[in-house]
Amino acid sequence: MQDRPLVSIGLPVYNGEAYLEKALQCFLDQTVDDLEIVISDDASDDRTAEISQDLAAKDSRVRYFLAAEHLGGSRNFNRVFARSRGRFFRWAAHDDLCAPTYLERCLEALESDSDVVMAHSAAAYIDALGAPVRTLRRGYVDGEGYVERDVTSGDDYGRLAESTRPHDRLRAAIFHYSLRELPIFGLARTEAFERTLLNRSFYGTDKVIVAELALQGRIIEVPEVLFFRRTHPGASTRLGERRQRANWADPRRASNFLPLTMLVEYASVVRDADLTPLDRLRCYGVVARKAVGLQTWSRMLVPGPRNYLGWTS
C-alpha cells in the first residue's frame, strides 16, 4: 500500500468528551509525524463525534468512524485495528496521554532488533485533572491504595518479557502483567497483532493478547516514563462488579468473567503458537502453574467487588 503510514494509533471511544481532545492532541504532537489516528466511536451520545470530526477536518492524519450500534469495548478495539493501515500499531485510550517522544523512542527499540515485537515505556498515573498520582514500579493497587513490593530482588516483568526464552516471556504476561507499563498500550508490529486473535468477548482479554505477542518475540521497555494512565471515576478499570465488566467488554454476553476462561485461553495460545516441542511443553507448564494457584480458584469460588486493577467500587 503506497500511502501506508508508518504508525497507526487506534483509539476506540465511547462517550469520551471529557478527555478525548487532549488524548488526540498528544499524538498529533508526536515527534514522529508519519502516522494516522483512527477513531472508532462506539455510538456515543455526547460530544465525541463533534470533537472527532472537527479535528479530522483540521488534520488529514485523523480518520473518524462511527459505529451504527453500541458494540462494547472488545469489538470496538478490534474494529479500530481493522481500519488501521500502519506498519506499527498502538491502541490508545481516550483518557490517557503520552509524551511527545513516546512513538520515537518505541520505534527505536523495534527497528533496532527484529526479534522485538512490542515496545512500551514506563507509566505514571494521573488523576481526572491530570495531576500525578504515582509512578508504578513494582507494586499494585488495592482498596487501601498503592502497595509497594520488594524491588531489591530485581525487575521480574522486564527481565522475563525481554528474555529470548518463550516460556519466560509467557511467565511475564501471565504472572507479572505490569501496571507500570500496561503493555497492551505498547507499540507493536502490525503483523504481530495480525497473528493474534485480538480481543475476545470478556474483560481481561488484553492479558491474553500480550501472552500471544510474548510467544512471538521479545517485549521491550523503554526506560523512561512517557505514558500517563488516567484514573478517574468513569474509567472502565473502576467498574466494581464482574457483570459490569462483562457488559463493558461485550453487551451481548450475559455471563460473568471467570478466571477459568483465562486459563483456557492461555492454553489455547500455547497450543497455537509457533514453538518447538520442548518450548511448548515448558509453556504448558507455566499455564499449569497458574491453574494450581490458590488465587485463581479463590477468585472463581468467591466473587468479590474488586476490579481488574484492584480498586473497589
Secondary structure, DSSP 8 states (H G I E B T S, - for coil): -TT--SEEEEEEESS-TTTHHHHHHHHHT-S--SEEEEEEE-S-SSSHHHHHHHHHHH-TTEEEEE-SS---HHHHHHHHHHT---SEEEE--TT-EE-TTHHHHHHHHHHT-TTEEEEEEEEEEE-TTS-EEEE-SSEEEETTEEEE---TT--HHHHHHT-SSHHHHHHHHHH---TTT-GGGSEEEHHHHHTS----SSTTHHHHHHHHHHTTSEEEEEEEEEEEEE--TTSGGG--SHHHHHHHH-TT--S---HHHHHHHHHHHHHHS---HHHHHHHHHHHHHHHT-HHHHHHHHS--S--TTS---
